[in-house]
Amino acid sequence: MNIPRPPPEARVALDRLVARDADLARIETAAGPLAWRTRPAGMAGLLQAIVSQQISNQAAAAIWRRLLAIPGALEPAALLAIPDAALRTAGLSRPKIAHARALAAAWGEGLLAGLELMDDEAAIAAIAGVRGLGRWSAEVYLLFALARPDVFPAGDLALAAAIADLKALPARPAPAALRALADAWRPWRGLAARLLWHHWRHVTLRPSFDEA
């Protein structure tokens, strides 16, 4: 498999980041070079976030493949016309079907236009205004689809587990505590998140979404 690596500007920032934090510096030594994971920009990337909510990467990847096999699943008007039964067969739960339809309606109405031009918090607020897309989904989208370098999804359980393991904390930090810990990594908190996920995949031997 040809694994993508960080683009040159991200690699420079990563090197500066790990120079600040000896624990982060250990990750690539143990786990190997960081893979540069991306998601598609636009409705597809946000739909992928809905699919991925609260399930394993393996399960999400399987559902995503089945969803892609449905004609029109990534087009707002066409998705709204797909019967619920077809979406259930792909593996979407009833709430996720409702959330996918809310996303398609919002995208079709232009409510999410110009996300790439907004600052992080404005874009997060716009995305989180869609039913089923909270702050975590918005942050993951900004990080992987728009390559925002300083977005940190502090509500992510894997990030909390990774930092607890890496820094030998007595327990996984709650989101507020995790966000406070991440302040030391500004303006590259998103890159720190990528390293922490990389560490956790190595520790748990769990594949990423695109490896599953």
C-alpha positions in Angstrom: 0.0 0.0 0.0 1.3 3.4 -0.9 0.8 5.4 2.3 0.6 9.2 1.9 3.0 11.2 4.0 2.6 14.7 5.3 3.1 17.5 2.8 6.3 19.5 3.2 4.8 22.4 5.1 3.1 20.0 7.5 6.3 18.0 8.0 8.1 21.2 9.0 5.4 22.1 11.5 5.5 18.5 12.9 9.2 18.8 13.4 8.7 22.0 15.3 5.9 20.5 17.3 7.8 17.4 18.5 10.8 19.6 19.4 8.6 21.1 22.1 7.2 17.8 23.5 9.4 14.8 24.1 6.4 12.5 24.4 5.1 13.4 21.0 8.6 13.0 19.7 8.5 9.3 20.7 5.5 8.5 18.6 7.0 8.1 15.1 10.0 6.4 16.5 7.8 3.6 17.8 4.9 3.6 15.4 6.7 4.6 12.2 6.2 7.6 10.0 2.9 9.4 10.3 0.4 8.6 7.5 -1.4 11.7 6.1 -5.1 10.8 6.3 -7.6 12.9 4.4 -11.3 13.0 3.8 -13.1 14.5 0.8 -14.2 18.1 1.1 -17.8 18.9 0.6 -20.9 17.0 1.5 -19.1 13.6 1.1 -16.7 14.4 4.0 -19.5 15.4 6.3 -21.5 12.4 5.4 -18.5 10.3 6.2 -18.4 11.9 9.6 -22.0 10.9 10.2 -21.3 7.3 9.2 -18.3 7.2 11.5 -20.0 8.4 14.7 -19.9 6.0 17.7 -18.8 2.9 15.7 -15.4 1.3 15.0 -13.3 2.3 11.9 -13.9 -1.2 10.5 -17.7 -0.9 10.8 -17.7 2.7 9.4 -15.5 1.7 6.4 -17.8 -1.2 5.5 -20.9 1.0 5.7 -19.2 3.7 3.7 -18.3 1.2 0.9 -21.9 0.0 0.7 -23.2 3.6 0.8 -20.9 4.6 -2.1 -22.4 1.7 -4.2 -25.8 3.4 -4.1 -26.2 5.8 -7.1 -26.5 9.4 -6.0 -25.6 8.9 -2.4 -23.2 11.8 -2.4 -25.5 14.2 -4.2 -27.9 16.3 -2.0 -31.1 15.9 -4.1 -30.4 12.3 -5.0 -29.7 11.3 -1.4 -33.0 12.8 -0.3 -34.8 10.6 -2.9 -33.1 7.3 -1.8 -35.6 5.2 0.1 -34.9 4.6 3.8 -34.8 0.8 3.2 -31.8 1.2 0.8 -29.9 3.3 3.4 -30.7 0.8 6.1 -29.4 -2.0 3.9 -26.2 -0.1 3.6 -25.9 -0.1 7.3 -27.2 3.3 8.4 -29.3 3.3 11.6 -32.5 5.2 11.7 -31.0 8.3 13.4 -28.1 8.3 11.0 -30.5 8.2 8.0 -32.3 11.3 9.5 -29.0 13.0 10.0 -27.8 12.2 6.5 -31.0 13.7 5.1 -30.6 16.8 7.3 -27.1 17.2 5.9 -28.3 16.8 2.3 -31.1 19.3 2.8 -28.7 21.9 4.4 -26.1 21.4 1.7 -28.7 21.7 -1.1 -30.0 24.9 0.4 -26.5 26.4 0.5 -26.4 26.6 4.3 -22.9 25.2 4.4 -21.5 27.2 1.5 -18.1 28.8 2.0 -16.9 26.7 4.9 -13.3 26.8 3.5 -13.4 30.6 3.8 -14.6 30.7 7.5 -12.3 30.7 10.5 -12.3 27.5 12.6 -15.0 28.5 15.1 -17.3 30.0 12.5 -17.1 26.8 10.4 -17.6 24.6 13.4 -20.7 26.6 14.4 -22.1 26.3 10.9 -21.6 22.6 10.7 -22.8 21.9 14.2 -26.0 23.8 13.3 -27.0 20.8 11.2 -29.0 18.0 13.0 -26.6 15.2 13.8 -23.4 17.1 13.3 -22.0 18.2 16.6 -18.7 19.8 17.4 -16.7 16.5 17.1 -18.0 15.9 13.6 -17.2 19.5 12.6 -13.7 19.4 14.0 -12.9 16.1 12.3 -14.1 17.5 9.0 -12.0 20.7 9.4 -9.0 18.6 10.3 -9.1 15.9 7.6 -11.1 17.6 4.8 -9.9 21.2 5.1 -6.4 20.4 6.6 -6.8 23.0 9.4 -3.6 22.7 11.5 -4.9 23.9 14.9 -8.2 22.1 15.3 -8.3 19.6 18.2 -11.4 17.3 18.8 -11.1 17.2 22.5 -14.3 15.1 22.8 -12.6 12.2 21.0 -12.2 9.2 23.2 -9.2 7.8 21.3 -7.3 11.1 21.8 -8.0 10.9 25.5 -6.9 7.3 25.7 -3.8 8.1 23.6 -2.6 11.0 25.7 -3.3 9.0 29.0 -1.1 6.2 27.7 1.6 8.4 26.2 2.0 10.6 29.3 1.2 7.9 31.9 -1.8 9.8 33.3 -3.8 8.1 36.0 -7.0 8.3 33.9 -8.2 9.5 30.6 -8.7 13.3 30.7 -12.2 14.7 30.3 -12.7 16.9 27.2 -12.1 20.2 29.1 -8.9 18.8 30.7 -7.8 17.4 27.3 -8.4 20.7 25.6 -6.3 22.5 28.3 -3.5 20.0 27.8 -3.6 20.6 24.1 -3.0 24.4 24.6 0.7 23.7 24.8 0.6 22.5 21.1 -0.8 25.7 19.6 -0.8 26.6 16.7 -0.4 22.9 15.6 -3.0 21.1 17.8 -4.4 19.4 14.8 -1.0 17.9 14.0 -0.7 16.8 17.6 -4.1 15.1 17.3 -2.9 13.2 14.2 0.2 12.0 16.1 -1.9 10.9 19.0 -4.3 8.9 16.8 -1.2 7.4 15.1 0.1 6.4 18.5 -3.2 4.8 19.6 -3.5 2.8 16.4 0.0 1.5 17.0 -0.8 0.6 20.6 -4.2 -1.0 19.9 -3.3 -2.4 16.4 -6.6 -0.9 15.1 -6.7 0.1 11.5 -7.6 3.6 10.4 -10.8 4.2 8.4 -9.0 4.0 5.1 -7.2 0.8 6.1 -10.2 -1.1 7.3 
